[in-house]
Amino acid sequence: MRSQVTVSWSEQSSYRFDLEEVQPMPHEQARAWLDEQFTVLECEPIRLTGKVLTADKALVVAQSAGEPRFRDAEHRAWALSYARAVSAALAKPVVRVDLASRSVGY
């Protein structure tokens, strides 16, 4: 089965992480990793209610981390951890995080 996460800022700035050969992250560990990054990166909830859905965390963590974290080789380990965490936390084999439209698709 195909397993990948794509994070894009625009059609020209898109980063795909194929997870076929990568050890899957356990669901609870993935949620904890996203929670930690949400705090470390000082992310803010995007909903007025303050409720933070897992898909929202995937979106704002990527946005707060910035495109260089996904583009630059020195951050490759972080970007791969992000992709593994998003795939496991959302329990979806194919995820697209689109920052231009502020959406997460499956």
C-alpha positions in Angstrom: 0.0 0.0 0.0 1.2 3.5 -0.8 2.2 5.6 2.2 3.2 9.2 1.8 2.8 12.7 3.2 3.1 15.8 1.0 3.5 19.3 2.4 3.1 22.1 0.0 3.2 25.9 0.2 2.4 26.3 -3.6 2.5 24.2 -6.7 6.2 25.0 -7.0 7.0 24.4 -3.4 5.9 20.9 -2.5 7.7 18.3 -0.5 6.7 14.6 -0.6 7.9 12.0 1.9 7.5 8.4 0.9 7.1 6.3 4.0 7.1 2.8 2.3 10.4 1.8 3.7 10.2 3.8 6.9 9.4 2.3 10.3 5.8 3.4 11.2 5.4 5.5 14.3 2.9 4.1 16.9 -0.3 6.2 17.1 0.1 7.5 20.6 3.8 8.3 20.0 2.7 10.2 16.9 0.1 12.2 18.8 2.7 13.0 21.5 5.2 14.1 18.9 2.7 16.5 17.3 1.7 17.8 20.8 5.3 18.5 21.7 6.0 20.3 18.4 2.8 22.3 18.8 4.1 23.5 22.1 7.8 24.0 21.1 6.9 26.0 18.0 4.5 28.1 20.1 1.6 27.3 17.8 -1.8 28.9 18.2 -5.2 27.1 17.7 -6.8 28.0 14.4 -10.4 27.6 15.6 -12.0 30.3 17.6 -13.3 27.7 20.1 -9.7 26.8 21.0 -10.3 23.2 20.1 -7.3 21.7 18.3 -8.0 18.8 16.0 -5.2 16.5 15.0 -5.5 17.7 11.4 -5.2 21.3 12.7 -2.0 20.4 14.5 -0.6 18.9 11.3 -1.3 22.1 9.5 -0.1 24.7 12.1 3.0 22.7 13.1 4.1 22.7 9.4 3.2 26.3 9.0 5.1 27.3 12.2 8.1 25.2 11.3 8.4 26.9 8.0 9.3 25.7 4.5 13.1 25.5 5.2 12.4 22.7 7.7 11.0 20.6 4.8 13.3 21.9 2.1 16.8 21.9 3.7 18.9 18.8 4.0 20.0 19.6 7.6 16.3 19.3 8.7 15.6 16.1 6.9 15.3 14.0 10.1 12.8 16.5 11.6 10.8 16.5 8.3 10.7 12.7 8.2 9.6 12.6 11.8 6.8 15.1 11.0 5.7 12.9 8.0 5.7 9.8 10.1 3.8 11.5 13.0 1.1 13.0 10.7 0.5 9.7 8.9 0.2 7.7 12.1 -1.8 10.3 14.1 -4.3 10.8 11.3 -4.3 7.0 10.6 -4.1 7.7 6.8 -1.6 6.3 4.4 -1.7 9.3 2.1 -1.9 12.8 3.5 -1.6 16.2 1.8 -1.0 19.2 4.0 -1.7 22.3 1.8 -0.6 25.5 3.5 -1.7 27.7 0.7 -5.3 26.6 1.2 -4.9 25.8 4.9 -6.3 22.3 4.4 -5.4 18.7 5.1 -6.6 16.1 2.6 -6.5 12.3 2.6 
